[in-house]
């Protein structure tokens, strides 16, 4: 074992395969780092969208991926969740309440902001753009609202046509899914509040997961790669490890 790994071995439970998987991933990171140094920027920036069930590990995964590719010397940009960007622009509680009265228009706005942020990152010559929910997530909401009767079939089908623009970019889609009981368990055990949940509740998670399944199938043909990862029984770092490993292999192929 290399000296640098021996020095940190004591911080891991070496009976667990995680440490050895990290070593394998580190070797892959050094390989793509060298390819970047020798060949320069990727011909087209890679857009990695991570979305999924609340409490499925999405945020942890995105933060890990951002750090990983930065340390591999790829110019990496992070696009915040479009809904969060909109909320940050509001000046009062009243503005938020007014916005949420028109939920479909709110999703329309998320789509526009998400797409504009991706274009901005492309123009900044990034190698990798990591999207928190991103544009793809808006179609999950369109699907939910259609099934709830808030969007007509004609309007829903028209909205789906907006996905065609993603064919223009190098999109890689990862959907993290967690069953409702595990999602709620994580929500309660990572909070100081035991109040009933108004948003992340059983009914919402079931609806979201149903729409996630349908939209995942829809985007499999519109992205270069799509993968569904069920995190219900996974450890905290497992999804990050799987996606990083997957993307390093894809980057190696693009260079070679």
SULTA-V760145 format. One record per backbone hydrogen bond with DSSP energy under -0.5 kcal/mol. NH is the residue of the N-H (numbers start at 1). CO is the residue of the C=O. Records with the same first field share a line. If there is no record, write none. Layout:
NH->CO, CO
This chain:
5->2
6->2
7->3
8->4
9->5
11->8
12->9
14->12
16->13
19->16
21->17
22->18
23->19
24->20
25->21
26->22
27->23
28->24
29->25
30->26
31->27
32->28
33->29
34->30
35->31
36->32
37->33
38->34
39->35
40->36
46->127
47->170
48->46, 129
49->47, 172
50->48, 131
51->49, 174
53->176
56->53
61->57
62->58
63->59
64->60
65->61
66->62
67->63
68->64
69->65
70->66
71->67
72->68
73->70
74->69
76->74
77->128
79->130
80->78
84->81
85->81
86->82
87->83
88->84
89->85, 86
90->86, 87
96->92
97->93
98->94
99->95
100->96
101->97, 98
102->99
106->102
107->103
108->104
109->105
110->106
111->107
112->108
113->109
114->110
115->111
116->112
117->113
118->114
119->115
120->116
121->117
122->118
123->119
124->120
125->122
126->121
127->75
128->75
129->46
130->77, 128
131->48, 129
132->79, 130
133->50, 131
134->132
137->133
138->134, 135
139->135, 136
140->136, 137
141->137
142->138
143->139
144->140
145->141
146->142
147->143
148->144
149->146
150->145
151->145
156->152
157->153
158->154
159->155
160->156
161->157
162->158, 159
163->160
164->161
165->162
166->163
167->164
168->165
169->166
170->45
171->169
172->47
173->225
174->49, 172
175->227
176->51, 174
177->175, 229
183->179
184->180
185->181
186->182
187->183
188->184
189->185
190->186
191->188
201->199
205->201
206->202
207->203
208->204
209->205
210->206
211->207
212->208
213->209
214->210
215->211
216->212
217->213
218->214
219->215
220->216
221->218
222->219
223->219
224->171
225->171
227->173
229->175, 227
230->228
231->177, 229
232->177
234->231
238->235
239->235
241->237
242->238
243->239
244->240
245->241
246->242
247->243
248->244
249->245
250->246
251->247
252->248
253->249
254->250
255->251
256->252
